[in-house]
Amino acid sequence: MFLLTIYGREREGAYSVVNEYGEKILYLFEEEDDAERYAMMLEEDGHPEMHLIEIEDDIMLQTCNLNDYKYTIITSNDIVIPPSTNYDFI
């Protein structure tokens, strides 16, 4: 599983999207290629350079559940396009 952070600021948080209820949703990518494509789309939209971090599935899901972080798992069957607004870093 992969998540996105800002290059050089990896300890400051991971990329998330704010849903219509104002909740931060952490994007967790199953496939590295999908995470890389999403990062490239963010950078093309003017975001800072992104860094992919590979994480153990079980550890990440446990961490999210323990800290009450909302998340979504982006599979190879999903199509996601970065929003022009409503993003943050958890």
N, CA, C and O atoms as a DFTB+ gen file, in Angstrom:
360 C
 N C O
     1  1       0.853      -1.167       0.000
     2  2       0.000       0.000       0.000
     3  2       0.903       1.234       0.000
     4  3       2.009       1.206       0.539
     5  1       0.419       2.317      -0.610
     6  2       1.216       3.536      -0.743
     7  2       0.392       4.751      -0.345
     8  3      -0.812       4.811      -0.594
     9  1       1.060       5.721       0.279
    10  2       0.427       7.006       0.563
    11  2       1.328       8.107       0.038
    12  3       2.496       7.870      -0.273
    13  1       0.786       9.306      -0.061
    14  2       1.515      10.446      -0.611
    15  2       1.800      11.473       0.472
    16  3       0.967      11.740       1.338
    17  1       2.990      12.040       0.403
    18  2       3.380      13.144       1.272
    19  2       4.097      14.180       0.411
    20  3       4.413      13.917      -0.749
    21  1       4.346      15.333       0.970
    22  2       5.148      16.336       0.273
    23  2       6.614      15.960       0.450
    24  3       7.066      15.683       1.560
    25  1       7.345      15.953      -0.654
    26  2       8.764      15.590      -0.628
    27  2       9.509      16.527       0.337
    28  3       9.380      17.748       0.257
    29  1      10.284      15.934       1.241
    30  2      11.046      16.701       2.224
    31  2      10.267      17.035       3.479
    32  3      10.843      17.517       4.454
    33  1       8.970      16.786       3.470
    34  2       8.126      17.075       4.639
    35  2       7.322      15.833       5.027
    36  3       6.182      15.934       5.481
    37  1       7.926      14.673       4.843
    38  2       7.239      13.407       5.065
    39  2       6.714      13.236       6.485
    40  3       5.703      12.565       6.689
    41  1       7.369      13.820       7.447
    42  2       6.947      13.657       8.853
    43  2       5.812      14.604       9.246
    44  3       5.289      14.531      10.357
    45  1       5.441      15.489       8.326
    46  2       4.410      16.482       8.639
    47  2       3.001      16.037       8.289
    48  3       2.036      16.711       8.651
    49  1       2.862      14.919       7.594
    50  2       1.526      14.423       7.291
    51  2       1.412      13.821       5.913
    52  3       2.309      13.956       5.081
    53  1       0.301      13.157       5.683
    54  2       0.025      12.487       4.419
    55  2      -1.107      13.209       3.704
    56  3      -1.951      13.846       4.334
    57  1      -1.113      13.103       2.393
    58  2      -2.135      13.730       1.564
    59  2      -3.506      13.141       1.873
    60  3      -3.660      11.926       2.004
    61  1      -4.483      14.007       1.985
    62  2      -5.870      13.575       2.192
    63  2      -6.803      14.524       1.439
    64  3      -6.407      15.622       1.048
    65  1      -8.022      14.090       1.246
    66  2      -9.041      14.888       0.578
    67  2     -10.143      15.162       1.586
    68  3     -10.485      14.292       2.388
    69  1     -10.698      16.358       1.552
    70  2     -11.792      16.717       2.453
    71  2     -13.107      16.424       1.735
    72  3     -13.356      16.941       0.646
    73  1     -13.949      15.589       2.355
    74  2     -15.220      15.231       1.714
    75  2     -16.274      16.308       1.948
    76  3     -15.999      17.338       2.564
    77  1     -17.479      16.061       1.451
    78  2     -18.560      17.056       1.542
    79  2     -19.005      17.335       2.973
    80  3     -19.722      18.307       3.210
    81  1     -18.598      16.506       3.928
    82  2     -18.944      16.703       5.336
    83  2     -17.811      17.360       6.131
    84  3     -17.902      17.523       7.348
    85  1     -16.749      17.730       5.423
    86  2     -15.607      18.366       6.082
    87  2     -14.648      17.390       6.730
    88  3     -13.765      17.800       7.484
    89  1     -14.807      16.092       6.447
    90  2     -13.930      15.075       7.020
    91  2     -12.730      14.845       6.109
    92  3     -12.862      14.818       4.886
    93  1     -11.562      14.680       6.718
    94  2     -10.360      14.365       5.957
    95  2     -10.331      12.867       5.672
    96  3     -10.474      12.046       6.577
    97  1     -10.144      12.527       4.398
    98  2     -10.097      11.134       3.970
    99  2      -8.702      10.862       3.414
   100  3      -8.297      11.456       2.415
   101  1      -7.985       9.978       4.055
   102  2      -6.638       9.597       3.632
   103  2      -6.737       8.668       2.438
   104  3      -7.474       7.682       2.468
   105  1      -5.989       8.983       1.380
   106  2      -5.959       8.114       0.198
   107  2      -4.838       7.101       0.360
   108  3      -3.678       7.471       0.538
   109  1      -5.188       5.823       0.297
   110  2      -4.226       4.726       0.355
   111  2      -4.319       3.971      -0.967
   112  3      -5.378       3.453      -1.319
   113  1      -3.224       3.912      -1.684
   114  2      -3.195       3.295      -3.003
   115  2      -2.669       1.862      -2.898
   116  3      -1.649       1.616      -2.254
   117  1      -3.369       0.923      -3.531
   118  2      -2.894      -0.457      -3.569
   119  2      -1.692      -0.605      -4.501
   120  3      -0.770      -1.368      -4.212
   121  1      -1.702       0.118      -5.609
   122  2      -0.678      -0.027      -6.637
   123  2       0.234       1.196      -6.699
   124  3      -0.235       2.334      -6.684
   125  1       1.517       0.952      -6.769
   126  2       2.497       2.032      -6.846
   127  2       2.293       2.887      -8.094
   128  3       2.392       4.112      -8.026
   129  1       2.012       2.260      -9.221
   130  2       1.796       3.008     -10.471
   131  2       0.643       3.999     -10.339
   132  3       0.734       5.125     -10.827
   133  1      -0.425       3.590      -9.690
   134  2      -1.573       4.482      -9.509
   135  2      -1.214       5.663      -8.609
   136  3      -1.621       6.795      -8.871
   137  1      -0.459       5.399      -7.562
   138  2      -0.025       6.474      -6.664
   139  2       0.899       7.443      -7.404
   140  3       0.802       8.657      -7.224
   141  1       1.790       6.909      -8.232
   142  2       2.697       7.762      -9.003
   143  2       1.923       8.641      -9.981
   144  3       2.218       9.830     -10.103
   145  1       0.943       8.078     -10.675
   146  2       0.128       8.863     -11.611
   147  2      -0.626       9.973     -10.882
   148  3      -0.692      11.107     -11.357
   149  1      -1.188       9.637      -9.732
   150  2      -1.926      10.637      -8.957
   151  2      -0.979      11.752      -8.508
   152  3      -1.323      12.932      -8.578
   153  1       0.203      11.376      -8.054
   154  2       1.197      12.375      -7.632
   155  2       1.573      13.289      -8.802
   156  3       1.709      14.500      -8.627
   157  1       1.739      12.713      -9.985
   158  2       2.069      13.521     -11.159
   159  2       0.944      14.491     -11.493
   160  3       1.207      15.633     -11.870
   161  1      -0.305      14.053     -11.358
   162  2      -1.434      14.950     -11.606
   163  2      -1.445      16.097     -10.593
   164  3      -1.718      17.242     -10.952
   165  1      -1.147      15.788      -9.325
   166  2      -1.081      16.841      -8.310
   167  2      -0.001      17.856      -8.667
   168  3      -0.236      19.064      -8.615
   169  1       1.167      17.371      -9.025
   170  2       2.289      18.252      -9.353
   171  2       1.981      19.095     -10.584
   172  3       2.361      20.265     -10.638
   173  1       1.299      18.522     -11.575
   174  2       0.913      19.281     -12.764
   175  2      -0.072      20.384     -12.428
   176  3      -0.139      21.394     -13.127
   177  1      -0.848      20.195     -11.348
   178  2      -1.804      21.213     -10.895
   179  2      -1.165      22.252      -9.987
   180  3      -1.856      23.118      -9.451
   181  1       0.164      22.171      -9.808
   182  2       0.852      23.179      -9.011
   183  2       1.173      22.803      -7.589
   184  3       1.691      23.632      -6.841
   185  1       0.879      21.570      -7.184
   186  2       1.236      21.126      -5.840
   187  2       2.749      20.924      -5.765
   188  3       3.405      20.744      -6.791
   189  1       3.294      20.955      -4.568
   190  2       4.727      20.670      -4.409
   191  2       5.034      19.243      -4.856
   192  3       4.127      18.426      -5.018
   193  1       6.314      18.953      -5.052
   194  2       6.730      17.605      -5.424
   195  2       6.279      16.622      -4.354
   196  3       6.464      16.856      -3.160
   197  1       5.689      15.528      -4.794
   198  2       5.155      14.534      -3.871
   199  2       6.131      13.372      -3.718
   200  3       6.968      13.123      -4.585
   201  1       6.004      12.673      -2.603
   202  2       6.840      11.510      -2.302
   203  2       5.914      10.352      -1.945
   204  3       5.008      10.503      -1.125
   205  1       6.143       9.212      -2.555
   206  2       5.375       8.003      -2.242
   207  2       6.055       7.263      -1.108
   208  3       7.277       7.116      -1.087
   209  1       5.258       6.807      -0.178
   210  2       5.773       6.007       0.925
   211  2       5.035       4.675       0.905
   212  3       3.805       4.629       0.930
   213  1       5.807       3.596       0.859
   214  2       5.208       2.268       0.914
   215  2       5.024       1.881       2.374
   216  3       5.926       2.042       3.196
   217  1       3.853       1.373       2.674
   218  2       3.521       1.009       4.046
   219  2       2.896      -0.377       4.069
   220  3       2.272      -0.807       3.099
   221  1       3.067      -1.059       5.169
   222  2       2.440      -2.369       5.351
   223  2       0.930      -2.169       5.507
   224  3       0.483      -1.345       6.304
   225  1       0.162      -2.924       4.747
   226  2      -1.293      -2.776       4.755
   227  2      -1.876      -2.863       6.162
   228  3      -2.602      -1.970       6.598
   229  1      -1.552      -3.946       6.867
   230  2      -2.138      -4.173       8.192
   231  2      -1.778      -3.072       9.184
   232  3      -2.624      -2.616       9.953
   233  1      -0.528      -2.653       9.159
   234  2      -0.076      -1.606      10.094
   235  2      -0.782      -0.291       9.816
   236  3      -1.195       0.402      10.746
   237  1      -0.926       0.058       8.533
   238  2      -1.576       1.321       8.193
   239  2      -3.041       1.307       8.576
   240  3      -3.547       2.281       9.133
   241  1      -3.723       0.224       8.287
   242  2      -5.141       0.149       8.630
   243  2      -5.350       0.169      10.134
   244  3      -6.289       0.804      10.613
   245  1      -4.493      -0.512      10.890
   246  2      -4.576      -0.469      12.351
   247  2      -4.337       0.946      12.871
   248  3      -5.038       1.415      13.767
   249  1      -3.340       1.618      12.297
   250  2      -3.034       2.991      12.710
   251  2      -4.224       3.911      12.440
   252  3      -4.596       4.713      13.296
   253  1      -4.815       3.799      11.262
   254  2      -5.981       4.619      10.933
   255  2      -7.133       4.348      11.898
   256  3      -7.764       5.278      12.402
   257  1      -7.397       3.082      12.148
   258  2      -8.502       2.730      13.034
   259  2      -8.257       3.174      14.475
   260  3      -9.176       3.657      15.136
   261  1      -7.037       3.017      14.964
   262  2      -6.717       3.437      16.337
   263  2      -6.831       4.946      16.518
   264  3      -7.237       5.422      17.578
   265  1      -6.470       5.697      15.475
   266  2      -6.489       7.160      15.561
   267  2      -7.751       7.778      14.972
   268  3      -7.856       8.997      14.838
   269  1      -8.701       6.927      14.625
   270  2      -9.979       7.361      14.064
   271  2      -9.801       8.203      12.792
   272  3     -10.557       9.144      12.552
   273  1      -8.788       7.849      11.977
   274  2      -8.606       8.488      10.680
   275  2      -9.533       7.813       9.678
   276  3      -9.639       6.588       9.640
   277  1     -10.184       8.606       8.890
   278  2     -10.993       8.056       7.813
   279  2     -10.078       7.851       6.612
   280  3      -9.182       8.659       6.369
   281  1     -10.293       6.789       5.870
   282  2      -9.438       6.482       4.734
   283  2     -10.250       5.789       3.655
   284  3     -11.347       5.284       3.891
   285  1      -9.675       5.785       2.471
   286  2     -10.225       5.005       1.380
   287  2      -9.069       4.318       0.677
   288  3      -7.991       4.889       0.512
   289  1      -9.310       3.099       0.272
   290  2      -8.290       2.343      -0.439
   291  2      -8.573       2.464      -1.929
   292  3      -9.636       2.070      -2.408
   293  1      -7.607       3.014      -2.652
   294  2      -7.730       3.193      -4.093
   295  2      -7.174       1.929      -4.754
   296  3      -5.983       1.639      -4.647
   297  1      -8.045       1.184      -5.435
   298  2      -7.625      -0.048      -6.094
   299  2      -7.285       0.240      -7.554
   300  3      -7.494       1.350      -8.042
   301  1      -6.765      -0.760      -8.235
   302  2      -6.426      -0.594      -9.647
   303  2      -7.677      -0.411     -10.506
   304  3      -7.571       0.007     -11.658
   305  1      -8.847      -0.714      -9.972
   306  2     -10.109      -0.539     -10.694
   307  2     -10.714       0.844     -10.522
   308  3     -11.683       1.184     -11.201
   309  1     -10.151       1.651      -9.615
   310  2     -10.689       2.980      -9.325
   311  2     -10.035       4.031     -10.214
   312  3      -8.868       3.921     -10.590
   313  1     -10.819       5.043     -10.535
   314  2     -10.291       6.204     -11.243
   315  2     -10.462       7.397     -10.310
   316  3     -11.582       7.746      -9.937
   317  1      -9.357       8.014      -9.940
   318  2      -9.409       9.185      -9.069
   319  2      -8.664      10.333      -9.737
   320  3      -7.593      10.158     -10.318
   321  1      -9.260      11.497      -9.633
   322  2      -8.675      12.721     -10.173
   323  2      -8.573      13.697      -9.015
   324  3      -9.542      13.879      -8.278
   325  1      -7.420      14.327      -8.840
   326  2      -7.268      15.258      -7.718
   327  2      -8.264      16.417      -7.797
   328  3      -8.484      16.985      -8.866
   329  1      -8.853      16.754      -6.671
   330  2      -9.751      17.920      -6.650
   331  2      -8.925      19.204      -6.749
   332  3      -7.762      19.241      -6.348
   333  1      -9.537      20.237      -7.281
   334  2      -8.824      21.513      -7.362
   335  2      -8.815      22.217      -6.009
   336  3      -7.992      23.099      -5.765
   337  1      -9.729      21.825      -5.140
   338  2      -9.759      22.323      -3.751
   339  2     -10.073      21.124      -2.879
   340  3     -10.185      19.999      -3.367
   341  1     -10.214      21.372      -1.589
   342  2     -10.594      20.336      -0.627
   343  2      -9.552      19.230      -0.469
   344  3      -9.887      18.046      -0.499
   345  1      -8.318      19.614      -0.305
   346  2      -7.295      18.655       0.026
   347  2      -6.558      19.178       1.257
   348  3      -6.628      20.364       1.578
   349  1      -5.857      18.285       1.936
   350  2      -5.164      18.652       3.167
   351  2      -4.105      17.589       3.436
   352  3      -3.893      16.685       2.628
   353  1      -3.456      17.713       4.569
   354  2      -2.503      16.715       5.009
   355  2      -2.830      16.320       6.429
   356  3      -2.898      17.167       7.320
   357  1      -3.034      15.018       6.642
   358  2      -3.365      14.506       7.984
   359  2      -2.075      14.369       8.757
   360  3      -2.091      13.956       9.917
